[in-house]
Amino acid sequence: MLRNVIFAAVAVLILSAAPTLAETQFATPEEAKALLERAVAAVKEDKAKAFEMFATGEDGFKSKDLYVGAPTPPTAS
């Protein structure tokens, strides 16, 4: 009997934490849009530096399940 009560209590705790864990793993559409706007602003400011930050995730360009993907910038000729 006590074993069943403990099992039920643990199950409730796990199931109640599941939505919280999912919320912290995945970004919202608003967060995605904000990241895109920051990425565009970074490219306009300094293209080479922006591509480097995208590659390393520096300055928050990798967050939750979001990241900025960009090809290698063209070299100056």
Backbone bond lengths (Angstrom), bond angles and torsions (degrees), N, CA, C in turn:
res aa  C-N    CA-C-N  psi(-1)  N-CA   C-N-CA  omega(-1)  CA-C   N-CA-C  phi
1 M - - - 1.455 - - 1.537 110.59 -
2 L 1.332 116.31 -51.68 1.468 120.35 179.77 1.521 110.22 -62.00
3 R 1.324 115.58 -37.43 1.470 120.28 178.50 1.522 110.75 -61.34
4 N 1.311 118.46 -41.49 1.467 122.85 178.45 1.521 111.57 -65.31
5 V 1.309 116.75 -39.21 1.466 120.78 179.12 1.525 109.86 -65.76
6 I 1.322 117.07 -44.17 1.465 121.00 178.99 1.524 110.26 -63.93
7 F 1.327 116.96 -43.37 1.467 121.18 178.19 1.526 110.37 -59.78
8 A 1.323 117.23 -44.64 1.462 121.39 -179.91 1.529 110.65 -64.18
9 A 1.320 117.12 -40.96 1.458 120.50 179.79 1.526 111.19 -64.43
10 V 1.316 116.85 -42.20 1.464 120.72 178.36 1.521 110.14 -65.07
11 A 1.306 117.52 -41.37 1.469 121.26 178.95 1.520 110.93 -61.63
12 V 1.319 116.72 -42.71 1.469 120.39 178.52 1.518 110.34 -62.86
13 L 1.309 118.52 -42.79 1.461 121.67 179.31 1.531 111.51 -62.81
14 I 1.301 116.40 -43.47 1.468 120.25 -179.87 1.526 110.58 -64.99
15 L 1.318 116.39 -46.61 1.465 119.99 -178.39 1.523 112.14 -67.76
16 S 1.318 117.79 -32.25 1.464 119.29 179.10 1.526 111.45 -74.37
17 A 1.326 117.65 -23.36 1.468 121.20 178.95 1.517 111.89 -84.61
18 A 1.317 118.93 -19.76 1.466 122.09 -175.61 1.522 113.49 -56.91
19 P 1.336 120.38 -48.11 1.474 118.57 178.62 1.529 112.44 -61.68
20 T 1.308 117.40 -36.50 1.460 120.86 179.26 1.522 110.49 -64.54
21 L 1.317 117.73 -42.14 1.464 120.89 178.83 1.517 110.72 -64.60
22 A 1.315 118.00 -41.45 1.466 121.25 179.74 1.519 110.92 -65.35
23 E 1.316 116.99 -37.72 1.462 120.48 -179.75 1.520 111.38 -65.69
24 T 1.303 118.15 -31.40 1.464 119.86 -178.51 1.520 112.39 -84.57
25 Q 1.343 118.30 -17.15 1.456 120.98 -177.84 1.519 112.93 -87.29
26 F 1.321 117.37 -30.19 1.449 120.55 -173.20 1.521 111.17 -117.67
27 A 1.313 115.30 139.08 1.457 121.24 -179.47 1.527 110.35 -80.77
28 T 1.302 115.02 157.90 1.461 121.17 177.06 1.522 108.97 -87.98
29 P 1.323 117.84 163.46 1.467 119.87 174.94 1.535 112.36 -57.96
30 E 1.307 116.47 -34.55 1.470 120.17 178.72 1.527 111.10 -65.54
31 E 1.336 116.61 -39.97 1.467 120.25 177.57 1.527 110.89 -66.69
32 A 1.315 117.01 -36.74 1.468 120.63 177.93 1.525 110.64 -65.06
33 K 1.318 116.22 -43.25 1.464 120.09 179.60 1.529 110.75 -64.52
34 A 1.321 116.72 -41.14 1.465 120.44 178.88 1.529 111.06 -63.22
35 L 1.338 117.14 -40.20 1.464 120.68 178.05 1.524 110.42 -64.21
36 L 1.318 116.79 -42.24 1.470 120.54 178.08 1.526 110.76 -60.98
37 E 1.311 116.61 -45.19 1.469 120.08 179.77 1.527 111.10 -62.65
38 R 1.329 117.79 -40.05 1.469 121.21 177.15 1.516 110.83 -65.07
39 A 1.331 116.96 -38.90 1.467 120.94 -179.53 1.528 110.57 -65.80
40 V 1.313 116.98 -43.54 1.471 120.58 178.58 1.523 110.28 -62.34
41 A 1.323 116.61 -43.32 1.470 120.31 178.98 1.531 110.75 -63.10
42 A 1.326 116.96 -39.58 1.475 120.46 179.84 1.520 110.90 -64.84
43 V 1.323 117.54 -41.04 1.471 121.00 179.16 1.522 110.28 -65.28
44 K 1.320 117.23 -40.71 1.465 120.32 179.36 1.523 111.40 -65.40
45 E 1.330 116.52 -32.94 1.460 120.81 -178.72 1.530 111.79 -74.95
46 D 1.324 117.04 -50.35 1.473 121.38 -178.19 1.529 107.68 -158.13
47 K 1.315 115.47 100.40 1.457 121.14 -173.06 1.528 112.83 -59.20
48 A 1.322 117.64 -48.24 1.465 120.92 -177.37 1.522 111.39 -62.87
49 K 1.326 116.45 -45.13 1.461 120.64 179.71 1.529 110.42 -65.05
50 A 1.325 117.10 -39.45 1.462 121.16 179.62 1.526 110.87 -61.35
51 F 1.326 117.21 -45.61 1.465 120.18 -179.91 1.528 110.75 -63.20
52 E 1.322 117.28 -36.49 1.460 120.86 176.97 1.530 110.42 -65.13
53 M 1.323 116.86 -43.72 1.467 120.35 178.73 1.529 110.89 -64.46
54 F 1.318 117.78 -37.47 1.467 120.73 177.96 1.523 110.21 -63.00
55 A 1.320 116.14 -42.32 1.467 120.93 -177.09 1.530 112.04 -66.71
56 T 1.328 116.48 -35.72 1.465 120.31 -176.94 1.524 113.25 -94.85
57 G 1.331 116.72 -13.93 1.456 119.74 -175.97 1.513 112.32 79.20
58 E 1.308 115.49 9.29 1.464 122.17 -179.43 1.526 110.48 -61.30
59 D 1.320 116.69 150.65 1.459 123.79 175.59 1.530 112.16 63.53
60 G 1.325 116.11 30.29 1.457 120.08 175.06 1.511 115.87 77.89
61 F 1.328 117.57 19.96 1.459 119.11 179.65 1.536 112.46 -83.10
62 K 1.329 117.72 4.90 1.458 123.45 167.43 1.515 106.02 -129.80
63 S 1.313 116.22 116.12 1.451 120.83 -176.67 1.522 109.48 -146.50
64 K 1.312 115.97 127.46 1.470 122.05 -177.92 1.521 109.15 51.92
65 D 1.327 117.32 -119.22 1.464 119.79 179.72 1.519 111.70 -101.81
66 L 1.322 116.77 16.15 1.462 121.91 -179.18 1.520 111.15 -106.41
67 Y 1.309 115.70 145.09 1.458 121.40 170.67 1.518 107.17 -158.78
68 V 1.303 115.49 157.10 1.456 120.49 177.69 1.513 107.15 -94.16
69 G 1.314 116.15 120.60 1.458 121.10 177.40 1.510 108.87 -104.87
70 A 1.301 115.83 128.86 1.472 120.30 -179.03 1.517 108.84 -147.05
71 P 1.316 116.19 144.11 1.470 118.29 175.76 1.528 109.53 -68.47
72 T 1.288 115.80 166.34 1.463 120.00 175.81 1.507 108.96 -60.25
73 P 1.336 117.00 131.16 1.469 117.89 -179.52 1.511 111.61 -65.49
74 P 1.318 117.14 148.89 1.462 119.29 178.90 1.522 110.00 -65.24
75 T 1.320 115.83 146.14 1.456 120.08 178.63 1.531 108.81 -82.89
76 A 1.293 114.99 148.51 1.471 119.86 178.62 1.530 109.21 -70.25
77 S 1.339 115.64 133.94 1.467 117.83 178.81 1.487 110.99 -119.19
